[in-house]
Amino acid sequence: LASMSVKEILQSLVDDGMVDTDRIGTSNYFWAFPSKALHARKRKLEELESQFAESSQKKEALRKSIEKSKIGREDTVERASLIEELVALQQKKEQLKAELDKYRECDPDVVEEMRQTNKVAKEAANRWTDNIFSIKSWAKRKFGFEESRIDKSFGIPEDLDYID
């Protein structure tokens, strides 16, 4: 504290809200009223009391909710047997779902979807084959290359043809 100047200490008190400051003309004036700290503590106390009351209400509402949700969930023989039955039915559902997934490839919707996908793929392959033939034709006309030389240069298989 000895190393701090009066200006630094006052600025620290102003920053903490314990001292007020104002510039009047060329001078800075500092003041503190004892009632200001008292009022600040009262406001803080009221705020904390309000939060406490809110939290108490929430706690009570949650406690009531817990009590309400326990009604009808008492551990009884009937409830235990129903829980066991539920677990068994959930396992059975999973087994049936796994079995159904095994036969998924025979599902008419899946088969039709595969047919459509194959049709689109076939059309795309034929379109690209057509593009290759067009480019080869253009290269033969433009540069006078032989077809076998174009195929060899670009790695085009000799048996390239449309898909039926």
The 8 nearest C-alpha neighbors of each residue, nearest first, counted from 0:
[[1, 3, 2, 4, 8, 5, 7, 11],
 [0, 2, 3, 4, 5, 8, 7, 6],
 [1, 3, 0, 4, 5, 7, 8, 6],
 [4, 2, 0, 1, 7, 8, 5, 6],
 [3, 5, 7, 6, 8, 2, 1, 0],
 [4, 6, 8, 7, 9, 3, 10, 1],
 [5, 7, 9, 4, 8, 10, 3, 11],
 [8, 6, 10, 4, 5, 9, 3, 11],
 [7, 9, 11, 5, 10, 6, 12, 4],
 [10, 8, 12, 6, 11, 7, 5, 13],
 [9, 11, 13, 7, 12, 8, 6, 14],
 [10, 12, 8, 14, 9, 13, 7, 15],
 [13, 11, 9, 15, 17, 10, 14, 18],
 [12, 14, 18, 10, 16, 15, 11, 19],
 [15, 13, 11, 16, 12, 10, 17, 18],
 [14, 16, 12, 13, 17, 11, 18, 10],
 [17, 15, 13, 14, 18, 12, 19, 11],
 [16, 18, 12, 15, 13, 31, 19, 36],
 [19, 17, 13, 31, 12, 16, 30, 29],
 [20, 18, 30, 29, 13, 31, 17, 16],
 [21, 19, 29, 28, 30, 18, 27, 22],
 [22, 20, 28, 27, 23, 29, 19, 26],
 [21, 23, 27, 26, 28, 24, 25, 20],
 [24, 22, 26, 25, 27, 21, 28, 20],
 [23, 25, 26, 22, 27, 21, 28, 20],
 [24, 26, 23, 22, 27, 28, 21, 20],
 [27, 25, 23, 24, 22, 28, 21, 29],
 [26, 28, 22, 21, 23, 29, 20, 25],
 [29, 27, 21, 20, 22, 26, 30, 23],
 [28, 30, 20, 19, 18, 27, 21, 31],
 [31, 29, 19, 18, 20, 28, 32, 21],
 [32, 30, 18, 19, 33, 17, 29, 35],
 [31, 33, 34, 35, 30, 36, 18, 17],
 [32, 34, 35, 36, 31, 37, 38, 17],
 [33, 35, 37, 32, 36, 38, 39, 31],
 [36, 34, 38, 37, 33, 32, 39, 31],
 [35, 37, 39, 38, 34, 33, 40, 17],
 [36, 38, 34, 40, 35, 39, 41, 33],
 [39, 37, 41, 35, 40, 36, 34, 42],
 [38, 40, 36, 42, 41, 37, 35, 43],
 [39, 41, 43, 37, 38, 42, 44, 36],
 [42, 40, 38, 44, 43, 39, 45, 37],
 [43, 41, 45, 39, 44, 40, 46, 38],
 [42, 44, 40, 46, 41, 45, 47, 39],
 [43, 45, 41, 47, 46, 42, 40, 48],
 [46, 44, 48, 42, 47, 43, 49, 41],
 [45, 47, 43, 49, 44, 48, 42, 50],
 [46, 48, 50, 44, 49, 45, 51, 43],
 [49, 47, 51, 45, 50, 46, 44, 52],
 [48, 50, 46, 52, 47, 51, 45, 53],
 [51, 49, 47, 53, 48, 52, 54, 46],
 [50, 52, 48, 54, 49, 53, 47, 55],
 [51, 53, 55, 49, 54, 50, 48, 56],
 [54, 52, 50, 56, 51, 55, 49, 57],
 [55, 53, 57, 51, 56, 52, 58, 50],
 [54, 56, 58, 52, 57, 53, 51, 59],
 [55, 57, 59, 53, 54, 58, 60, 52],
 [58, 56, 54, 60, 55, 59, 61, 53],
 [57, 59, 55, 61, 56, 60, 54, 62],
 [58, 60, 62, 56, 61, 57, 55, 63],
 [61, 59, 57, 63, 62, 58, 56, 64],
 [62, 60, 64, 58, 63, 59, 57, 65],
 [61, 63, 59, 65, 64, 60, 58, 66],
 [64, 62, 66, 60, 61, 65, 67, 59],
 [63, 65, 61, 67, 62, 66, 68, 60],
 [66, 64, 62, 68, 63, 67, 61, 69],
 [65, 67, 63, 69, 64, 68, 62, 70],
 [66, 68, 64, 65, 69, 70, 63, 62],
 [67, 69, 65, 70, 66, 64, 72, 71],
 [70, 68, 66, 72, 67, 71, 65, 73],
 [71, 69, 68, 72, 67, 73, 66, 65],
 [70, 72, 73, 69, 68, 74, 67, 78],
 [73, 71, 69, 70, 74, 68, 78, 75],
 [72, 74, 71, 75, 69, 70, 78, 76],
 [75, 73, 72, 78, 76, 79, 77, 71],
 [74, 76, 78, 77, 73, 79, 72, 80],
 [75, 77, 79, 78, 80, 74, 81, 73],
 [76, 78, 80, 75, 79, 81, 74, 82],
 [79, 77, 81, 75, 80, 76, 82, 74],
 [80, 78, 82, 76, 81, 77, 75, 83],
 [79, 81, 83, 77, 82, 78, 84, 76],
 [82, 80, 84, 78, 83, 79, 85, 77],
 [81, 83, 85, 79, 84, 80, 78, 86],
 [84, 82, 80, 86, 81, 85, 87, 79],
 [83, 85, 81, 87, 82, 86, 88, 80],
 [86, 84, 82, 88, 83, 87, 81, 89],
 [85, 87, 89, 83, 88, 84, 82, 90],
 [86, 88, 84, 90, 85, 89, 91, 83],
 [89, 87, 91, 85, 90, 86, 92, 84],
 [88, 90, 92, 86, 91, 87, 85, 93],
 [91, 89, 93, 87, 92, 88, 86, 94],
 [90, 92, 88, 94, 89, 93, 95, 87],
 [93, 91, 89, 95, 90, 94, 96, 88],
 [92, 94, 96, 90, 91, 95, 97, 89],
 [95, 93, 91, 97, 96, 92, 98, 90],
 [96, 94, 98, 92, 97, 93, 99, 91],
 [95, 97, 99, 93, 94, 98, 92, 100],
 [98, 96, 100, 94, 95, 99, 93, 101],
 [99, 97, 95, 101, 100, 96, 94, 102],
 [98, 100, 96, 102, 101, 97, 95, 103],
 [99, 101, 103, 97, 98, 102, 96, 104],
 [102, 100, 98, 99, 103, 97, 104, 96],
 [103, 101, 99, 100, 104, 105, 98, 106],
 [102, 104, 100, 106, 105, 101, 99, 109],
 [103, 105, 102, 106, 109, 110, 101, 100],
 [106, 104, 103, 102, 107, 110, 109, 108],
 [105, 107, 103, 109, 108, 104, 110, 102],
 [108, 106, 110, 109, 111, 105, 104, 112],
 [107, 109, 111, 110, 106, 112, 105, 113],
 [108, 110, 112, 106, 111, 107, 113, 104],
 [109, 111, 107, 113, 112, 108, 106, 114],
 [112, 110, 114, 108, 113, 109, 107, 115],
 [111, 113, 109, 115, 114, 110, 108, 116],
 [112, 114, 116, 110, 111, 115, 117, 109],
 [115, 113, 111, 117, 112, 116, 118, 110],
 [114, 116, 118, 112, 117, 113, 111, 119],
 [115, 117, 113, 119, 118, 114, 112, 120],
 [118, 116, 120, 114, 115, 119, 121, 113],
 [117, 119, 115, 121, 116, 120, 114, 122],
 [118, 120, 122, 116, 117, 121, 123, 115],
 [119, 121, 117, 123, 118, 122, 124, 116],
 [122, 120, 124, 118, 123, 119, 117, 125],
 [123, 121, 125, 119, 120, 124, 126, 118],
 [122, 124, 126, 120, 121, 125, 119, 127],
 [123, 125, 121, 127, 126, 122, 120, 128],
 [126, 124, 128, 122, 161, 127, 123, 129],
 [127, 125, 123, 129, 128, 124, 122, 130],
 [128, 126, 130, 124, 129, 125, 131, 123],
 [127, 129, 125, 131, 130, 126, 124, 132],
 [128, 130, 126, 132, 127, 131, 125, 133],
 [131, 129, 127, 133, 128, 132, 134, 126],
 [130, 132, 128, 134, 133, 129, 135, 127],
 [131, 133, 135, 129, 130, 134, 136, 128],
 [134, 132, 130, 136, 131, 135, 137, 129],
 [133, 135, 137, 131, 136, 132, 138, 130],
 [134, 136, 132, 138, 137, 133, 131, 139],
 [137, 135, 133, 139, 134, 138, 132, 140],
 [136, 138, 134, 140, 135, 139, 141, 133],
 [137, 139, 141, 135, 140, 136, 142, 134],
 [140, 138, 143, 144, 136, 137, 142, 141],
 [141, 139, 137, 138, 143, 142, 136, 144],
 [140, 142, 138, 139, 137, 143, 144, 136],
 [143, 141, 144, 138, 139, 140, 137, 145],
 [144, 142, 139, 140, 141, 145, 138, 146],
 [145, 143, 139, 142, 146, 148, 138, 149],
 [144, 146, 148, 147, 139, 149, 143, 150],
 [145, 147, 149, 148, 150, 144, 139, 135],
 [146, 148, 150, 149, 145, 151, 157, 144],
 [147, 149, 151, 145, 146, 150, 152, 144],
 [150, 148, 152, 146, 151, 147, 153, 145],
 [151, 149, 155, 147, 148, 153, 152, 154],
 [150, 152, 148, 154, 149, 153, 147, 155],
 [153, 151, 149, 150, 154, 148, 155, 147],
 [152, 154, 150, 155, 151, 149, 148, 156],
 [155, 153, 151, 150, 152, 156, 149, 157],
 [154, 156, 150, 153, 151, 157, 159, 149],
 [157, 155, 158, 159, 154, 150, 151, 153],
 [156, 158, 159, 155, 150, 147, 151, 160],
 [157, 159, 156, 160, 155, 161, 150, 147],
 [160, 158, 156, 157, 161, 155, 128, 132],
 [159, 161, 158, 162, 128, 125, 157, 129],
 [162, 160, 125, 163, 128, 159, 124, 129],
 [163, 161, 125, 160, 121, 124, 122, 128],
 [162, 161, 121, 125, 160, 122, 124, 118]]
